[in-house]
Amino acid sequence: MRVLALGDTIFCYHIPMAMRTTFTLDKSLAEQARELGVNISAAARQGVASAVRAALAENDRAAYERQPEGADPFWIEAEAWSAE
């Protein structure tokens, strides 16, 4: 996290870290990507991000199926703080 102070105001911001990696791509696919102007690095980042989101969703669904949520007695008995 970076911190920037301007006068009496402090701004905190996060700079995402990147990790360099290498992967193997079929030659014909790489050639097609170049011919079509596809940014292979960006496409790879998007593909990995999509795969991670899908895996997280699957893991979340599997966890829910192992232990489904049920009614919580506390919330059944809780009263509203305002008129509804």
PDB file of N, CA, C and O in Angstrom:
ATOM      1  N   MET A   1       0.840  -1.162   0.000  1.00  0.00           N
ATOM      2  CA  MET A   1       0.000   0.000   0.000  1.00  0.00           C
ATOM      3  C   MET A   1       0.890   1.232   0.000  1.00  0.00           C
ATOM      4  O   MET A   1       1.890   1.293   0.716  1.00  0.00           O
ATOM      5  N   ARG A   2       0.519   2.198  -0.801  1.00  0.00           N
ATOM      6  CA  ARG A   2       1.234   3.466  -0.865  1.00  0.00           C
ATOM      7  C   ARG A   2       0.421   4.517  -0.131  1.00  0.00           C
ATOM      8  O   ARG A   2      -0.809   4.464  -0.117  1.00  0.00           O
ATOM      9  N   VAL A   3       1.107   5.468   0.476  1.00  0.00           N
ATOM     10  CA  VAL A   3       0.440   6.560   1.179  1.00  0.00           C
ATOM     11  C   VAL A   3       0.938   7.865   0.598  1.00  0.00           C
ATOM     12  O   VAL A   3       2.140   8.056   0.409  1.00  0.00           O
ATOM     13  N   LEU A   4       0.015   8.756   0.318  1.00  0.00           N
ATOM     14  CA  LEU A   4       0.339  10.063  -0.240  1.00  0.00           C
ATOM     15  C   LEU A   4      -0.342  11.107   0.625  1.00  0.00           C
ATOM     16  O   LEU A   4      -1.557  11.054   0.812  1.00  0.00           O
ATOM     17  N   ALA A   5       0.417  12.054   1.155  1.00  0.00           N
ATOM     18  CA  ALA A   5      -0.148  13.117   1.981  1.00  0.00           C
ATOM     19  C   ALA A   5      -0.134  14.423   1.199  1.00  0.00           C
ATOM     20  O   ALA A   5       0.905  14.855   0.701  1.00  0.00           O
ATOM     21  N   LEU A   6      -1.302  15.042   1.100  1.00  0.00           N
ATOM     22  CA  LEU A   6      -1.439  16.354   0.478  1.00  0.00           C
ATOM     23  C   LEU A   6      -2.105  17.272   1.491  1.00  0.00           C
ATOM     24  O   LEU A   6      -3.312  17.187   1.716  1.00  0.00           O
ATOM     25  N   GLY A   7      -1.324  18.138   2.095  1.00  0.00           N
ATOM     26  CA  GLY A   7      -1.868  18.998   3.147  1.00  0.00           C
ATOM     27  C   GLY A   7      -2.318  18.156   4.315  1.00  0.00           C
ATOM     28  O   GLY A   7      -1.555  17.356   4.858  1.00  0.00           O
ATOM     29  N   ASP A   8      -3.585  18.347   4.701  1.00  0.00           N
ATOM     30  CA  ASP A   8      -4.140  17.598   5.829  1.00  0.00           C
ATOM     31  C   ASP A   8      -4.807  16.292   5.402  1.00  0.00           C
ATOM     32  O   ASP A   8      -5.337  15.557   6.235  1.00  0.00           O
ATOM     33  N   THR A   9      -4.777  16.010   4.103  1.00  0.00           N
ATOM     34  CA  THR A   9      -5.445  14.824   3.584  1.00  0.00           C
ATOM     35  C   THR A   9      -4.426  13.745   3.264  1.00  0.00           C
ATOM     36  O   THR A   9      -3.399  14.013   2.641  1.00  0.00           O
ATOM     37  N   ILE A  10      -4.716  12.522   3.694  1.00  0.00           N
ATOM     38  CA  ILE A  10      -3.849  11.377   3.420  1.00  0.00           C
ATOM     39  C   ILE A  10      -4.614  10.430   2.501  1.00  0.00           C
ATOM     40  O   ILE A  10      -5.742  10.039   2.802  1.00  0.00           O
ATOM     41  N   PHE A  11      -3.999  10.064   1.382  1.00  0.00           N
ATOM     42  CA  PHE A  11      -4.581   9.128   0.435  1.00  0.00           C
ATOM     43  C   PHE A  11      -3.813   7.815   0.514  1.00  0.00           C
ATOM     44  O   PHE A  11      -2.583   7.807   0.452  1.00  0.00           O
ATOM     45  N   CYS A  12      -4.525   6.719   0.648  1.00  0.00           N
ATOM     46  CA  CYS A  12      -3.919   5.393   0.623  1.00  0.00           C
ATOM     47  C   CYS A  12      -4.396   4.707  -0.653  1.00  0.00           C
ATOM     48  O   CYS A  12      -5.584   4.735  -0.970  1.00  0.00           O
ATOM     49  N   TYR A  13      -3.487   4.106  -1.366  1.00  0.00           N
ATOM     50  CA  TYR A  13      -3.873   3.398  -2.577  1.00  0.00           C
ATOM     51  C   TYR A  13      -3.021   2.156  -2.726  1.00  0.00           C
ATOM     52  O   TYR A  13      -1.918   2.062  -2.189  1.00  0.00           O
ATOM     53  N   HIS A  14      -3.557   1.216  -3.463  1.00  0.00           N
ATOM     54  CA  HIS A  14      -2.908  -0.082  -3.647  1.00  0.00           C
ATOM     55  C   HIS A  14      -2.468  -0.206  -5.097  1.00  0.00           C
ATOM     56  O   HIS A  14      -3.245   0.053  -6.016  1.00  0.00           O
ATOM     57  N   ILE A  15      -1.234  -0.598  -5.294  1.00  0.00           N
ATOM     58  CA  ILE A  15      -0.719  -0.865  -6.631  1.00  0.00           C
ATOM     59  C   ILE A  15      -0.619  -2.379  -6.781  1.00  0.00           C
ATOM     60  O   ILE A  15       0.190  -3.016  -6.105  1.00  0.00           O
ATOM     61  N   PRO A  16      -1.444  -2.967  -7.673  1.00  0.00           N
ATOM     62  CA  PRO A  16      -1.393  -4.420  -7.807  1.00  0.00           C
ATOM     63  C   PRO A  16      -0.019  -4.889  -8.295  1.00  0.00           C
ATOM     64  O   PRO A  16       0.586  -4.292  -9.185  1.00  0.00           O
ATOM     65  N   MET A  17       0.433  -5.944  -7.701  1.00  0.00           N
ATOM     66  CA  MET A  17       1.720  -6.514  -8.083  1.00  0.00           C
ATOM     67  C   MET A  17       1.494  -7.494  -9.233  1.00  0.00           C
ATOM     68  O   MET A  17       0.477  -8.185  -9.286  1.00  0.00           O
ATOM     69  N   ALA A  18       2.433  -7.539 -10.126  1.00  0.00           N
ATOM     70  CA  ALA A  18       2.356  -8.460 -11.247  1.00  0.00           C
ATOM     71  C   ALA A  18       3.452  -9.514 -11.103  1.00  0.00           C
ATOM     72  O   ALA A  18       4.494  -9.258 -10.500  1.00  0.00           O
ATOM     73  N   MET A  19       3.213 -10.676 -11.651  1.00  0.00           N
ATOM     74  CA  MET A  19       4.201 -11.734 -11.627  1.00  0.00           C
ATOM     75  C   MET A  19       4.445 -12.170 -13.070  1.00  0.00           C
ATOM     76  O   MET A  19       3.511 -12.524 -13.789  1.00  0.00           O
ATOM     77  N   ARG A  20       5.674 -12.139 -13.470  1.00  0.00           N
ATOM     78  CA  ARG A  20       6.022 -12.570 -14.813  1.00  0.00           C
ATOM     79  C   ARG A  20       6.004 -14.104 -14.852  1.00  0.00           C
ATOM     80  O   ARG A  20       6.496 -14.774 -13.944  1.00  0.00           O
ATOM     81  N   THR A  21       5.430 -14.625 -15.916  1.00  0.00           N
ATOM     82  CA  THR A  21       5.379 -16.076 -16.079  1.00  0.00           C
ATOM     83  C   THR A  21       5.519 -16.418 -17.564  1.00  0.00           C
ATOM     84  O   THR A  21       5.401 -15.549 -18.428  1.00  0.00           O
ATOM     85  N   THR A  22       5.763 -17.654 -17.833  1.00  0.00           N
ATOM     86  CA  THR A  22       5.927 -18.126 -19.203  1.00  0.00           C
ATOM     87  C   THR A  22       4.971 -19.289 -19.427  1.00  0.00           C
ATOM     88  O   THR A  22       4.774 -20.118 -18.539  1.00  0.00           O
ATOM     89  N   PHE A  23       4.380 -19.347 -20.608  1.00  0.00           N
ATOM     90  CA  PHE A  23       3.552 -20.493 -20.945  1.00  0.00           C
ATOM     91  C   PHE A  23       3.784 -20.852 -22.400  1.00  0.00           C
ATOM     92  O   PHE A  23       4.294 -20.049 -23.181  1.00  0.00           O
ATOM     93  N   THR A  24       3.405 -22.056 -22.746  1.00  0.00           N
ATOM     94  CA  THR A  24       3.598 -22.553 -24.110  1.00  0.00           C
ATOM     95  C   THR A  24       2.288 -22.441 -24.868  1.00  0.00           C
ATOM     96  O   THR A  24       1.228 -22.819 -24.371  1.00  0.00           O
ATOM     97  N   LEU A  25       2.382 -21.912 -26.087  1.00  0.00           N
ATOM     98  CA  LEU A  25       1.215 -21.722 -26.932  1.00  0.00           C
ATOM     99  C   LEU A  25       1.478 -22.427 -28.257  1.00  0.00           C
ATOM    100  O   LEU A  25       2.578 -22.339 -28.803  1.00  0.00           O
ATOM    101  N   ASP A  26       0.483 -23.118 -28.770  1.00  0.00           N
ATOM    102  CA  ASP A  26       0.646 -23.760 -30.076  1.00  0.00           C
ATOM    103  C   ASP A  26       1.061 -22.730 -31.113  1.00  0.00           C
ATOM    104  O   ASP A  26       0.547 -21.612 -31.138  1.00  0.00           O
ATOM    105  N   LYS A  27       2.000 -23.120 -31.970  1.00  0.00           N
ATOM    106  CA  LYS A  27       2.544 -22.206 -32.971  1.00  0.00           C
ATOM    107  C   LYS A  27       1.454 -21.634 -33.874  1.00  0.00           C
ATOM    108  O   LYS A  27       1.432 -20.434 -34.150  1.00  0.00           O
ATOM    109  N   SER A  28       0.550 -22.502 -34.332  1.00  0.00           N
ATOM    110  CA  SER A  28      -0.503 -22.022 -35.242  1.00  0.00           C
ATOM    111  C   SER A  28      -1.426 -21.030 -34.542  1.00  0.00           C
ATOM    112  O   SER A  28      -1.873 -20.062 -35.158  1.00  0.00           O
ATOM    113  N   LEU A  29      -1.713 -21.256 -33.279  1.00  0.00           N
ATOM    114  CA  LEU A  29      -2.564 -20.340 -32.526  1.00  0.00           C
ATOM    115  C   LEU A  29      -1.860 -18.999 -32.323  1.00  0.00           C
ATOM    116  O   LEU A  29      -2.480 -17.943 -32.447  1.00  0.00           O
ATOM    117  N   ALA A  30      -0.580 -19.046 -32.014  1.00  0.00           N
ATOM    118  CA  ALA A  30       0.198 -17.823 -31.845  1.00  0.00           C
ATOM    119  C   ALA A  30       0.236 -17.016 -33.147  1.00  0.00           C
ATOM    120  O   ALA A  30       0.118 -15.791 -33.130  1.00  0.00           O
ATOM    121  N   GLU A  31       0.401 -17.720 -34.279  1.00  0.00           N
ATOM    122  CA  GLU A  31       0.422 -17.042 -35.578  1.00  0.00           C
ATOM    123  C   GLU A  31      -0.929 -16.398 -35.885  1.00  0.00           C
ATOM    124  O   GLU A  31      -0.983 -15.272 -36.379  1.00  0.00           O
ATOM    125  N   GLN A  32      -2.016 -17.107 -35.594  1.00  0.00           N
ATOM    126  CA  GLN A  32      -3.349 -16.548 -35.813  1.00  0.00           C
ATOM    127  C   GLN A  32      -3.568 -15.317 -34.938  1.00  0.00           C
ATOM    128  O   GLN A  32      -4.127 -14.316 -35.387  1.00  0.00           O
ATOM    129  N   ALA A  33      -3.130 -15.399 -33.709  1.00  0.00           N
ATOM    130  CA  ALA A  33      -3.288 -14.257 -32.806  1.00  0.00           C
ATOM    131  C   ALA A  33      -2.547 -13.044 -33.345  1.00  0.00           C
ATOM    132  O   ALA A  33      -3.081 -11.935 -33.340  1.00  0.00           O
ATOM    133  N   ARG A  34      -1.322 -13.249 -33.811  1.00  0.00           N
ATOM    134  CA  ARG A  34      -0.544 -12.136 -34.375  1.00  0.00           C
ATOM    135  C   ARG A  34      -1.235 -11.556 -35.600  1.00  0.00           C
ATOM    136  O   ARG A  34      -1.333 -10.337 -35.746  1.00  0.00           O
ATOM    137  N   GLU A  35      -1.714 -12.431 -36.481  1.00  0.00           N
ATOM    138  CA  GLU A  35      -2.389 -11.982 -37.704  1.00  0.00           C
ATOM    139  C   GLU A  35      -3.647 -11.171 -37.389  1.00  0.00           C
ATOM    140  O   GLU A  35      -3.971 -10.216 -38.095  1.00  0.00           O
ATOM    141  N   LEU A  36      -4.338 -11.551 -36.344  1.00  0.00           N
ATOM    142  CA  LEU A  36      -5.583 -10.884 -35.973  1.00  0.00           C
ATOM    143  C   LEU A  36      -5.363  -9.702 -35.023  1.00  0.00           C
ATOM    144  O   LEU A  36      -6.312  -9.007 -34.660  1.00  0.00           O
ATOM    145  N   GLY A  37      -4.125  -9.484 -34.628  1.00  0.00           N
ATOM    146  CA  GLY A  37      -3.829  -8.368 -33.723  1.00  0.00           C
ATOM    147  C   GLY A  37      -4.243  -8.613 -32.286  1.00  0.00           C
ATOM    148  O   GLY A  37      -4.485  -7.670 -31.532  1.00  0.00           O
ATOM    149  N   VAL A  38      -4.325  -9.875 -31.908  1.00  0.00           N
ATOM    150  CA  VAL A  38      -4.693 -10.219 -30.534  1.00  0.00           C
ATOM    151  C   VAL A  38      -3.488  -9.997 -29.624  1.00  0.00           C
ATOM    152  O   VAL A  38      -2.395 -10.489 -29.905  1.00  0.00           O
ATOM    153  N   ASN A  39      -3.685  -9.269 -28.551  1.00  0.00           N
ATOM    154  CA  ASN A  39      -2.639  -9.072 -27.550  1.00  0.00           C
ATOM    155  C   ASN A  39      -2.592 -10.344 -26.701  1.00  0.00           C
ATOM    156  O   ASN A  39      -3.457 -10.564 -25.853  1.00  0.00           O
ATOM    157  N   ILE A  40      -1.596 -11.164 -26.931  1.00  0.00           N
ATOM    158  CA  ILE A  40      -1.514 -12.471 -26.266  1.00  0.00           C
ATOM    159  C   ILE A  40      -1.372 -12.323 -24.757  1.00  0.00           C
ATOM    160  O   ILE A  40      -1.976 -13.085 -24.002  1.00  0.00           O
ATOM    161  N   SER A  41      -0.587 -11.359 -24.314  1.00  0.00           N
ATOM    162  CA  SER A  41      -0.420 -11.151 -22.866  1.00  0.00           C
ATOM    163  C   SER A  41      -1.743 -10.785 -22.206  1.00  0.00           C
ATOM    164  O   SER A  41      -2.100 -11.338 -21.166  1.00  0.00           O
ATOM    165  N   ALA A  42      -2.468  -9.850 -22.815  1.00  0.00           N
ATOM    166  CA  ALA A  42      -3.757  -9.441 -22.252  1.00  0.00           C
ATOM    167  C   ALA A  42      -4.749 -10.602 -22.281  1.00  0.00           C
ATOM    168  O   ALA A  42      -5.494 -10.816 -21.324  1.00  0.00           O
ATOM    169  N   ALA A  43      -4.753 -11.352 -23.388  1.00  0.00           N
ATOM    170  CA  ALA A  43      -5.658 -12.489 -23.499  1.00  0.00           C
ATOM    171  C   ALA A  43      -5.338 -13.547 -22.447  1.00  0.00           C
ATOM    172  O   ALA A  43      -6.241 -14.162 -21.879  1.00  0.00           O
ATOM    173  N   ALA A  44      -4.059 -13.752 -22.193  1.00  0.00           N
ATOM    174  CA  ALA A  44      -3.654 -14.727 -21.171  1.00  0.00           C
ATOM    175  C   ALA A  44      -4.101 -14.265 -19.786  1.00  0.00           C
ATOM    176  O   ALA A  44      -4.610 -15.061 -18.997  1.00  0.00           O
ATOM    177  N   ARG A  45      -3.910 -12.970 -19.491  1.00  0.00           N
ATOM    178  CA  ARG A  45      -4.355 -12.445 -18.193  1.00  0.00           C
ATOM    179  C   ARG A  45      -5.863 -12.606 -18.037  1.00  0.00           C
ATOM    180  O   ARG A  45      -6.343 -13.022 -16.983  1.00  0.00           O
ATOM    181  N   GLN A  46      -6.608 -12.274 -19.092  1.00  0.00           N
ATOM    182  CA  GLN A  46      -8.066 -12.406 -19.040  1.00  0.00           C
ATOM    183  C   GLN A  46      -8.479 -13.867 -18.858  1.00  0.00           C
ATOM    184  O   GLN A  46      -9.398 -14.172 -18.098  1.00  0.00           O
ATOM    185  N   GLY A  47      -7.792 -14.762 -19.561  1.00  0.00           N
ATOM    186  CA  GLY A  47      -8.114 -16.182 -19.455  1.00  0.00           C
ATOM    187  C   GLY A  47      -7.849 -16.736 -18.071  1.00  0.00           C
ATOM    188  O   GLY A  47      -8.657 -17.498 -17.539  1.00  0.00           O
ATOM    189  N   VAL A  48      -6.721 -16.361 -17.481  1.00  0.00           N
ATOM    190  CA  VAL A  48      -6.402 -16.832 -16.126  1.00  0.00           C
ATOM    191  C   VAL A  48      -7.389 -16.237 -15.129  1.00  0.00           C
ATOM    192  O   VAL A  48      -7.864 -16.936 -14.234  1.00  0.00           O
ATOM    193  N   ALA A  49      -7.699 -14.949 -15.278  1.00  0.00           N
ATOM    194  CA  ALA A  49      -8.658 -14.313 -14.366  1.00  0.00           C
ATOM    195  C   ALA A  49     -10.018 -15.001 -14.459  1.00  0.00           C
ATOM    196  O   ALA A  49     -10.669 -15.228 -13.439  1.00  0.00           O
ATOM    197  N   SER A  50     -10.443 -15.329 -15.661  1.00  0.00           N
ATOM    198  CA  SER A  50     -11.718 -16.013 -15.856  1.00  0.00           C
ATOM    199  C   SER A  50     -11.694 -17.405 -15.230  1.00  0.00           C
ATOM    200  O   SER A  50     -12.664 -17.817 -14.593  1.00  0.00           O
ATOM    201  N   ALA A  51     -10.602 -18.122 -15.407  1.00  0.00           N
ATOM    202  CA  ALA A  51     -10.475 -19.464 -14.828  1.00  0.00           C
ATOM    203  C   ALA A  51     -10.475 -19.407 -13.304  1.00  0.00           C
ATOM    204  O   ALA A  51     -11.061 -20.269 -12.649  1.00  0.00           O
ATOM    205  N   VAL A  52      -9.825 -18.403 -12.742  1.00  0.00           N
ATOM    206  CA  VAL A  52      -9.802 -18.251 -11.280  1.00  0.00           C
ATOM    207  C   VAL A  52     -11.208 -17.941 -10.767  1.00  0.00           C
ATOM    208  O   VAL A  52     -11.643 -18.521  -9.772  1.00  0.00           O
ATOM    209  N   ARG A  53     -11.924 -17.028 -11.437  1.00  0.00           N
ATOM    210  CA  ARG A  53     -13.297 -16.715 -11.019  1.00  0.00           C
ATOM    211  C   ARG A  53     -14.177 -17.961 -11.078  1.00  0.00           C
ATOM    212  O   ARG A  53     -14.977 -18.197 -10.173  1.00  0.00           O
ATOM    213  N   ALA A  54     -14.036 -18.752 -12.127  1.00  0.00           N
ATOM    214  CA  ALA A  54     -14.830 -19.979 -12.261  1.00  0.00           C
ATOM    215  C   ALA A  54     -14.495 -20.972 -11.151  1.00  0.00           C
ATOM    216  O   ALA A  54     -15.393 -21.598 -10.588  1.00  0.00           O
ATOM    217  N   ALA A  55     -13.208 -21.118 -10.833  1.00  0.00           N
ATOM    218  CA  ALA A  55     -12.794 -22.043  -9.770  1.00  0.00           C
ATOM    219  C   ALA A  55     -13.300 -21.573  -8.410  1.00  0.00           C
ATOM    220  O   ALA A  55     -13.737 -22.386  -7.596  1.00  0.00           O
ATOM    221  N   LEU A  56     -13.243 -20.248  -8.157  1.00  0.00           N
ATOM    222  CA  LEU A  56     -13.760 -19.723  -6.897  1.00  0.00           C
ATOM    223  C   LEU A  56     -15.259 -19.969  -6.774  1.00  0.00           C
ATOM    224  O   LEU A  56     -15.742 -20.349  -5.707  1.00  0.00           O
ATOM    225  N   ALA A  57     -15.989 -19.755  -7.852  1.00  0.00           N
ATOM    226  CA  ALA A  57     -17.433 -19.987  -7.836  1.00  0.00           C
ATOM    227  C   ALA A  57     -17.734 -21.464  -7.595  1.00  0.00           C
ATOM    228  O   ALA A  57     -18.641 -21.800  -6.833  1.00  0.00           O
ATOM    229  N   GLU A  58     -16.980 -22.337  -8.241  1.00  0.00           N
ATOM    230  CA  GLU A  58     -17.180 -23.777  -8.044  1.00  0.00           C
ATOM    231  C   GLU A  58     -16.858 -24.181  -6.609  1.00  0.00           C
ATOM    232  O   GLU A  58     -17.591 -24.964  -6.005  1.00  0.00           O
ATOM    233  N   ASN A  59     -15.771 -23.654  -6.064  1.00  0.00           N
ATOM    234  CA  ASN A  59     -15.412 -23.960  -4.680  1.00  0.00           C
ATOM    235  C   ASN A  59     -16.481 -23.452  -3.714  1.00  0.00           C
ATOM    236  O   ASN A  59     -16.812 -24.125  -2.738  1.00  0.00           O
ATOM    237  N   ASP A  60     -17.017 -22.263  -3.990  1.00  0.00           N
ATOM    238  CA  ASP A  60     -18.057 -21.699  -3.141  1.00  0.00           C
ATOM    239  C   ASP A  60     -19.310 -22.569  -3.187  1.00  0.00           C
ATOM    240  O   ASP A  60     -19.919 -22.843  -2.154  1.00  0.00           O
ATOM    241  N   ARG A  61     -19.690 -22.999  -4.384  1.00  0.00           N
ATOM    242  CA  ARG A  61     -20.858 -23.860  -4.542  1.00  0.00           C
ATOM    243  C   ARG A  61     -20.646 -25.197  -3.823  1.00  0.00           C
ATOM    244  O   ARG A  61     -21.552 -25.692  -3.152  1.00  0.00           O
ATOM    245  N   ALA A  62     -19.449 -25.779  -3.962  1.00  0.00           N
ATOM    246  CA  ALA A  62     -19.156 -27.058  -3.306  1.00  0.00           C
ATOM    247  C   ALA A  62     -19.198 -26.908  -1.785  1.00  0.00           C
ATOM    248  O   ALA A  62     -19.703 -27.793  -1.093  1.00  0.00           O
ATOM    249  N   ALA A  63     -18.675 -25.801  -1.258  1.00  0.00           N
ATOM    250  CA  ALA A  63     -18.707 -25.566   0.186  1.00  0.00           C
ATOM    251  C   ALA A  63     -20.145 -25.432   0.669  1.00  0.00           C
ATOM    252  O   ALA A  63     -20.501 -25.958   1.724  1.00  0.00           O
ATOM    253  N   TYR A  64     -20.972 -24.727  -0.103  1.00  0.00           N
ATOM    254  CA  TYR A  64     -22.377 -24.574   0.268  1.00  0.00           C
ATOM    255  C   TYR A  64     -23.088 -25.922   0.253  1.00  0.00           C
ATOM    256  O   TYR A  64     -23.906 -26.202   1.130  1.00  0.00           O
ATOM    257  N   GLU A  65     -22.783 -26.762  -0.741  1.00  0.00           N
ATOM    258  CA  GLU A  65     -23.427 -28.071  -0.810  1.00  0.00           C
ATOM    259  C   GLU A  65     -22.994 -28.966   0.345  1.00  0.00           C
ATOM    260  O   GLU A  65     -23.778 -29.780   0.832  1.00  0.00           O
ATOM    261  N   ARG A  66     -21.728 -28.812   0.790  1.00  0.00           N
ATOM    262  CA  ARG A  66     -21.262 -29.591   1.944  1.00  0.00           C
ATOM    263  C   ARG A  66     -21.909 -29.111   3.233  1.00  0.00           C
ATOM    264  O   ARG A  66     -22.204 -29.910   4.122  1.00  0.00           O
ATOM    265  N   GLN A  67     -22.128 -27.805   3.331  1.00  0.00           N
ATOM    266  CA  GLN A  67     -22.681 -27.243   4.559  1.00  0.00           C
ATOM    267  C   GLN A  67     -23.649 -26.113   4.188  1.00  0.00           C
ATOM    268  O   GLN A  67     -23.285 -24.938   4.250  1.00  0.00           O
ATOM    269  N   PRO A  68     -24.870 -26.464   3.808  1.00  0.00           N
ATOM    270  CA  PRO A  68     -25.827 -25.440   3.386  1.00  0.00           C
ATOM    271  C   PRO A  68     -26.211 -24.525   4.545  1.00  0.00           C
ATOM    272  O   PRO A  68     -26.199 -24.922   5.710  1.00  0.00           O
ATOM    273  N   GLU A  69     -26.548 -23.302   4.191  1.00  0.00           N
ATOM    274  CA  GLU A  69     -26.997 -22.355   5.200  1.00  0.00           C
ATOM    275  C   GLU A  69     -28.399 -22.726   5.639  1.00  0.00           C
ATOM    276  O   GLU A  69     -29.202 -23.248   4.866  1.00  0.00           O
ATOM    277  N   GLY A  70     -28.664 -22.445   6.887  1.00  0.00           N
ATOM    278  CA  GLY A  70     -29.999 -22.688   7.410  1.00  0.00           C
ATOM    279  C   GLY A  70     -30.468 -21.462   8.162  1.00  0.00           C
ATOM    280  O   GLY A  70     -29.746 -20.471   8.276  1.00  0.00           O
ATOM    281  N   ALA A  71     -31.660 -21.536   8.664  1.00  0.00           N
ATOM    282  CA  ALA A  71     -32.190 -20.425   9.446  1.00  0.00           C
ATOM    283  C   ALA A  71     -31.359 -20.275  10.713  1.00  0.00           C
ATOM    284  O   ALA A  71     -31.046 -21.263  11.378  1.00  0.00           O
ATOM    285  N   ASP A  72     -31.011 -19.057  11.040  1.00  0.00           N
ATOM    286  CA  ASP A  72     -30.237 -18.767  12.240  1.00  0.00           C
ATOM    287  C   ASP A  72     -31.204 -18.313  13.328  1.00  0.00           C
ATOM    288  O   ASP A  72     -31.868 -17.287  13.173  1.00  0.00           O
ATOM    289  N   PRO A  73     -31.292 -19.061  14.426  1.00  0.00           N
ATOM    290  CA  PRO A  73     -32.253 -18.711  15.477  1.00  0.00           C
ATOM    291  C   PRO A  73     -32.086 -17.267  15.974  1.00  0.00           C
ATOM    292  O   PRO A  73     -33.074 -16.630  16.339  1.00  0.00           O
ATOM    293  N   PHE A  74     -30.880 -16.756  15.993  1.00  0.00           N
ATOM    294  CA  PHE A  74     -30.672 -15.375  16.452  1.00  0.00           C
ATOM    295  C   PHE A  74     -31.458 -14.399  15.597  1.00  0.00           C
ATOM    296  O   PHE A  74     -32.130 -13.512  16.124  1.00  0.00           O
ATOM    297  N   TRP A  75     -31.378 -14.556  14.277  1.00  0.00           N
ATOM    298  CA  TRP A  75     -32.042 -13.613  13.385  1.00  0.00           C
ATOM    299  C   TRP A  75     -33.551 -13.817  13.367  1.00  0.00           C
ATOM    300  O   TRP A  75     -34.301 -12.880  13.092  1.00  0.00           O
ATOM    301  N   ILE A  76     -33.999 -15.024  13.656  1.00  0.00           N
ATOM    302  CA  ILE A  76     -35.445 -15.255  13.746  1.00  0.00           C
ATOM    303  C   ILE A  76     -36.010 -14.476  14.911  1.00  0.00           C
ATOM    304  O   ILE A  76     -37.105 -13.922  14.818  1.00  0.00           O
ATOM    305  N   GLU A  77     -35.268 -14.428  16.017  1.00  0.00           N
ATOM    306  CA  GLU A  77     -35.722 -13.753  17.219  1.00  0.00           C
ATOM    307  C   GLU A  77     -35.390 -12.262  17.238  1.00  0.00           C
ATOM    308  O   GLU A  77     -35.928 -11.534  18.072  1.00  0.00           O
ATOM    309  N   ALA A  78     -34.530 -11.793  16.357  1.00  0.00           N
ATOM    310  CA  ALA A  78     -34.109 -10.398  16.371  1.00  0.00           C
ATOM    311  C   ALA A  78     -35.274  -9.478  16.023  1.00  0.00           C
ATOM    312  O   ALA A  78     -36.153  -9.823  15.234  1.00  0.00           O
ATOM    313  N   GLU A  79     -35.252  -8.303  16.633  1.00  0.00           N
ATOM    314  CA  GLU A  79     -36.287  -7.310  16.351  1.00  0.00           C
ATOM    315  C   GLU A  79     -35.714  -6.236  15.439  1.00  0.00           C
ATOM    316  O   GLU A  79     -34.523  -5.929  15.490  1.00  0.00           O
ATOM    317  N   ALA A  80     -36.563  -5.681  14.621  1.00  0.00           N
ATOM    318  CA  ALA A  80     -36.149  -4.582  13.750  1.00  0.00           C
ATOM    319  C   ALA A  80     -35.883  -3.347  14.601  1.00  0.00           C
ATOM    320  O   ALA A  80     -36.571  -3.125  15.596  1.00  0.00           O
ATOM    321  N   TRP A  81     -34.912  -2.555  14.230  1.00  0.00           N
ATOM    322  CA  TRP A  81     -34.586  -1.330  14.962  1.00  0.00           C
ATOM    323  C   TRP A  81     -35.443  -0.157  14.529  1.00  0.00           C
ATOM    324  O   TRP A  81     -35.469   0.883  15.187  1.00  0.00           O
ATOM    325  N   SER A  82     -36.135  -0.328  13.433  1.00  0.00           N
ATOM    326  CA  SER A  82     -37.002   0.756  12.947  1.00  0.00           C
ATOM    327  C   SER A  82     -38.335   0.150  12.540  1.00  0.00           C
ATOM    328  O   SER A  82     -38.460  -1.060  12.353  1.00  0.00           O
ATOM    329  N   ALA A  83     -39.307   1.006  12.410  1.00  0.00           N
ATOM    330  CA  ALA A  83     -40.624   0.543  12.004  1.00  0.00           C
ATOM    331  C   ALA A  83     -40.559   0.095  10.552  1.00  0.00           C
ATOM    332  O   ALA A  83     -39.944   0.759   9.717  1.00  0.00           O
ATOM    333  N   GLU A  84     -41.180  -1.003  10.261  1.00  0.00           N
ATOM    334  CA  GLU A  84     -41.196  -1.515   8.881  1.00  0.00           C
ATOM    335  C   GLU A  84     -42.573  -1.483   8.324  1.00  0.00           C
ATOM    336  O   GLU A  84     -42.784  -1.874   7.176  1.00  0.00           O
TER     337      GLU A  84
END
